[in-house]
């Protein structure tokens, strides 16, 4: 089952929340966990690269939806979900949510307001952005912005 990364991240986020880790540590740790897991996953798959999954990850990373990605790749959403989870370790929707939050954090770092950022990166509104940031990073956009403005902040690269 391809949910191993999702389960690992949820467990890690619960642990970080219990420790009351600052948002920059949560983002850094989640990014490191994803990168490490992807490298292990790719190494374990010694076979050919799945070009459709690679293209889907590019589409999802730029804000396209799962349905649009599947349509453009001429496969069903279900097939995309299976292939994506097998190769990446997380379902395409979760991948898209994390990448959207990364784009939002980058926008905040460039000086955009949380409400402007929400609309720019594809959240329905600022409340939606706040719920997603809290769910994925354990902090509100304002807390993320304060954390990113501190001297100990770690820059987010896309």
N, C-alpha and C positions, 0 to 999 in steps of 0.2 A: 504494500500500500504506500502511496506517495505522500502520506500525511506526516511522515517522520519529522520534516523540518518545521512544519506548523506546530506540532506537539512540542518540539524542542524549544521553539521561540516562545510559545505560551508559558512553558515551565520556567524559562529564563526570565521572562517579563514578570511573572508572579514573584520569583525570587528577588528580582531587582526592586519591585514595588515593596515587598516586605522589608527589605534593607533600606528603603527610602532613598534609593540611588537618585542622583540628580539627572535631569533629562538628557544632558549631553552624554553621560555615561550609558544611559539606556540606548540612545541612538547609536553610539559607537559600538556597544556590545552587540546589539541586534545586527548591525551592518557586518561586523566581524563574524558573527555566527552564520549569517547568510552566505558570506563569501567563502568561509571555510567549508561549509556544508556543500556548497556548489562545486568547489574544487574537488572534494572527496567524491561527490556524486559523479562528476565528469571522469575522474580517474577510474572509477569503478566500471564505467561504461566503455571500456576500450574500443568499442565499435564506432561506426560512422556517426557523425553529427546529424541530428534530426533537424533538417533545414526549416521545416515548418515550425518547430518549437522555437528555433532561433528567431525566425521572422515574427512569430507571435510575441516573443518577449520584447522585441523592438517596438512592435505596435502598441503593446500594453504599456511599455515604459513611457511612451509619448502621449498617453491619455486615451488611446482607443479602447473601446469596450471589448469584452470577450466575444460577444455576438459578432461584432464587426470584424474582429481578428479571424474568427472561424469562417465567416463568409468570404473574406478576402483570400483565405488559404484553401477554400473549397473543401472544408471538412466540417463535420457537425461539431457543435459546442461540446457535446459529450466526449467525442473522440479527442478534441483538443484538450479537454480537461484531463483525460486519462494519460495522453502522451506527455502533456506538460508536467503533471504531477510525477510521472515516472522519471522524467529527465531532470526536472528542476527540484522536485521535492516538496513543492507547495502548489496549491491549485492556482489557476490563472487569475482568479478574482483577488485572492490574497496578495499575489505578486503585484497586481495592478494597484491595490490599496497602498502597499508599502512604497512603491515607486511614486505614487501621487503625493504621499506625505513627504518623501524626499524632495520632490519638486517644490512643494509648499515651503519646506524649511529653507531651501535655496532662495526662494522668493523673499522670505522674511529677512534672510541675511543681506539681500540687496536693498533692503529698506522699505519694502512694500508693507502696507498695513495688513493685519489679519483678514479684514473684510475684503480688501482688494486681492489678497492672495487666494482666498477661498474661491472667488469668482474666476480668477486667472487660471487656476490649476484644475478646475472642474468640480468643486464641491457645490452643492445646491445653494448653500448659504453659509454664513459664518458659524452658525450653530452646528451644522453638519461637519464643518472643518474641526470645530472644537471637540465634538464627540469622537471623530476619527483620530485626532491627535492624542486624546486621552486614552483611547482604546489601544492604539499602537505604540505610543511613546510614554504613556503614563503622565502626560503633562498637557496643559492647555497651550494654545498658540502663544498667549502672552507670556507664560512661564518659559516656553521654548525660546521666545525672543529675548527675554531677560538672560536666560542661560547662554544663548549664543552671543550676547553682547558682553559677557564677562570675559576676563582675561584668560580664563582656563578653558574657554570654549574650543571645541574641535570643529574645524570647518567641514561642511558637508559637500562632498563632490559627487556629481552625477556622472 
